[in-house]
Amino acid sequence: MAKVKVCYYELLGVDEKAHPVEIKKAYYKAALKWHPDKNTAPDAEEVFKRIQTAWEVLSNTQERAWYDENKSNLMAVSDPDVLDAGMNLTNKANAHAFNEYDDEDDGFYNVYAATFRAIRDLEQQGYKLEKMDIRLLKPFGNSKSSDAEVSGFYTSWSEFFSARSFGFVKKWKLSTAENRNMRRLMERENKKDANYARKEYSNMVKSLSLYIYIYIYMSSLLSHSLLYSPALIICYCIHYY
């Protein structure tokens, strides 16, 4: 799901005209509530990071003024179709994405082999720049793939994290900054957007990998293969999360 960016004022629970003292009190209260050491909610760490960013911006007079002026532009929504280059990864995690459990063009193996090949191709440049071996991302294979090949695929993609720069999600042109403080805030927002997009996309890919693993397990109960044993799939899920 695409992430809707939260207004810093709403995040801290204060009015846009709030006095700095009021903002400081709200920050301490929110930080205490959402600190990962005290809050066990799944998204506690992410919310806590947003709260810290909100405080860094709103506690600085110049950065707050710039934020107030550009808030409407900052409140953008990431588009998952843009992140996955139109591959519609979110729609691939269901039984309607393929026809039969076979190697035909519209079959299970061919559909997902093509999907992960396309993902791998998008990573080529990033892996090269990071001096990483693209061969670490194993191919999906087909119905005749060995247990070792299948296991290699799931192991490599369960740890997937994109090497793409996601520079296309950056909305601010640094050349338009009027001063160094403005440029610094632009850079911070651009970096935050790119990092979030990379994380969002990486989770989409890993979620698809996990879905396929579960689907193969459910479709292969009769094979009694160790690869699809309940113990192994539980270990995979724990590793993923």
C-alpha positions in Angstrom: 0.0 0.0 0.0 1.2 3.5 -0.8 2.2 5.6 2.1 0.4 8.9 2.6 2.8 11.4 4.1 1.7 12.8 7.5 1.8 16.5 8.3 4.5 17.2 10.9 2.0 19.3 13.0 -0.6 16.5 12.9 2.1 14.0 13.8 3.0 15.9 17.0 -0.7 16.9 17.7 -0.2 20.6 17.6 -1.7 23.5 15.6 0.3 25.1 12.8 0.5 28.3 14.8 1.8 26.5 17.9 4.4 28.2 20.0 7.9 26.5 20.0 7.5 25.6 23.7 4.2 23.9 22.9 5.9 22.0 20.0 8.7 20.9 22.3 6.3 19.5 24.9 4.3 17.7 22.2 7.5 16.2 20.8 8.6 14.8 24.1 5.1 13.4 24.7 5.0 11.7 21.3 8.5 10.5 21.5 7.9 8.9 24.8 4.7 7.2 23.5 6.3 5.8 20.4 9.8 4.9 21.5 10.5 1.4 20.3 11.7 0.4 23.7 8.3 1.2 25.2 5.9 0.7 22.3 5.5 -2.8 20.9 3.4 -1.8 17.9 4.8 -3.1 14.5 5.2 0.4 13.2 6.5 2.0 16.4 10.1 2.4 15.1 8.9 4.0 11.8 6.6 6.4 13.6 9.3 7.3 16.1 11.6 8.2 13.3 9.0 10.4 11.7 8.4 12.2 15.0 12.2 12.9 15.3 12.2 14.3 11.8 9.2 16.5 12.6 10.9 17.9 15.6 14.1 18.6 13.7 12.2 20.7 11.2 9.7 22.4 13.4 12.2 23.3 16.1 14.3 25.2 13.5 12.8 28.6 12.7 14.0 28.8 9.1 13.3 25.2 8.3 9.8 25.5 9.8 9.1 28.6 7.7 10.1 26.8 4.6 8.1 23.7 5.6 5.0 25.9 6.2 5.4 27.4 2.7 5.8 24.1 0.9 3.8 21.8 3.0 1.2 21.1 0.4 3.8 19.8 -2.0 5.5 17.7 0.6 2.2 15.9 1.3 2.5 13.6 -1.7 1.6 10.0 -2.1 4.0 7.4 -3.4 2.6 5.5 -6.4 3.4 1.8 -6.3 2.9 1.5 -10.0 5.8 4.0 -10.5 8.0 2.2 -8.0 7.7 -1.2 -9.7 8.0 0.2 -13.2 4.5 -0.8 -14.2 5.0 -4.5 -13.3 2.0 -4.4 -10.9 3.7 -6.5 -8.3 0.9 -6.0 -5.8 -1.5 -7.7 -8.3 0.9 -10.6 -8.8 0.3 -12.0 -5.3 -2.9 -13.8 -6.1 -4.0 -17.0 -7.9 -5.5 -14.9 -10.8 -2.0 -13.8 -11.9 -1.5 -17.1 -13.8 -3.6 -19.8 -15.4 -2.4 -23.3 -14.5 0.4 -24.7 -12.3 2.6 -25.4 -15.3 5.3 -24.0 -17.7 3.0 -22.6 -20.3 3.2 -18.9 -21.3 0.5 -18.0 -18.9 1.4 -20.7 -16.4 2.6 -20.3 -12.8 6.3 -20.8 -13.6 6.6 -18.7 -16.7 4.6 -15.8 -15.2 6.8 -15.5 -12.1 10.0 -16.3 -13.9 9.4 -13.4 -16.2 8.4 -11.1 -13.2 11.5 -11.8 -11.2 13.7 -11.6 -14.3 12.3 -8.1 -14.9 13.0 -7.1 -11.3 16.5 -8.4 -11.6 17.0 -6.4 -14.8 16.0 -3.2 -13.1 18.7 -3.9 -10.4 21.5 -4.3 -12.9 22.8 -0.7 -12.8 22.4 -0.3 -9.1 24.3 -3.6 -8.4 27.0 -2.4 -10.7 27.4 0.9 -9.0 27.4 -0.8 -5.5 29.9 -3.3 -6.9 27.5 -6.1 -6.0 27.1 -9.4 -7.9 23.7 -9.5 -9.6 24.1 -13.3 -9.7 23.2 -13.3 -6.0 19.6 -12.8 -7.2 18.8 -16.4 -8.3 16.4 -17.0 -11.2 12.9 -18.4 -10.5 13.3 -21.5 -12.5 10.6 -23.9 -13.8 8.7 -27.1 -12.9 11.9 -29.1 -13.5 14.2 -27.0 -11.2 16.0 -29.0 -8.5 15.3 -28.5 -4.8 18.7 -26.8 -4.5 17.8 -24.3 -7.2 14.4 -23.6 -5.7 15.8 -23.2 -2.3 18.5 -20.8 -3.7 15.8 -18.7 -5.2 13.8 -18.2 -2.0 16.9 -17.7 0.1 18.3 -14.9 -2.1 14.9 -13.1 -2.6 13.9 -13.3 1.1 16.8 -11.0 1.8 16.2 -8.7 -1.2 16.8 -5.0 -0.8 16.9 -2.9 -3.9 20.1 -1.2 -5.1 18.1 1.2 -7.3 18.6 4.9 -6.5 14.9 5.9 -6.7 16.0 9.3 -7.7 12.8 9.7 -9.8 10.7 10.1 -6.6 12.7 13.2 -5.5 10.5 16.2 -6.0 12.9 19.1 -5.2 15.4 20.5 -7.6 18.4 21.6 -5.5 19.3 24.3 -8.0 16.1 26.2 -7.0 17.2 26.6 -3.4 17.5 30.2 -2.3 20.0 29.5 0.4 22.0 26.8 2.1 19.3 26.1 4.8 16.7 25.6 2.1 19.0 23.4 0.1 19.7 21.3 3.2 16.0 20.7 3.8 15.4 19.9 0.2 18.2 17.3 0.3 16.8 15.8 3.5 13.3 15.5 2.0 14.7 14.0 -1.3 16.8 11.5 0.6 13.9 10.6 2.8 11.6 10.1 -0.2 14.1 7.9 -2.0 14.9 5.8 1.1 11.2 5.3 1.8 10.5 4.3 -1.9 13.4 1.9 -1.8 12.1 0.2 1.3 8.5 0.2 0.0 9.6 -1.4 -3.2 11.9 -4.0 -1.5 9.0 -5.0 0.8 6.7 -5.4 -2.2 9.2 -7.8 -3.8 9.8 -9.8 -0.6 6.1 -10.0 0.0 5.6 -11.5 -3.5 8.4 -14.0 -2.9 6.8 -15.0 0.4 3.4 -15.4 -1.2 4.8 -17.7 -3.9 6.6 -19.7 -1.3 3.4 -20.3 0.6 1.5 -21.0 -2.7 4.0 -23.6 -3.8 3.9 -25.2 -0.3 0.1 -25.4 -0.4 0.2 -26.8 -4.0 2.9 -29.3 -3.3 1.6 -31.1 -0.1 1.4 -34.4 -2.0 5.1 -34.2 -2.9 6.2 -34.6 0.7 9.4 -32.7 -0.2 11.5 -31.4 2.7 11.6 -28.1 0.9 8.0 -27.5 1.5 7.8 -28.9 5.0 5.7 -26.9 7.7 8.9 -26.4 9.8 10.8 -24.9 6.9 8.0 -22.5 5.8 7.6 -21.3 9.4 11.4 -20.7 9.5 11.1 -18.8 6.2 8.3 -16.6 7.6 10.3 -15.8 10.8 13.3 -15.0 8.7 11.3 -12.7 6.4 9.7 -10.8 9.3 
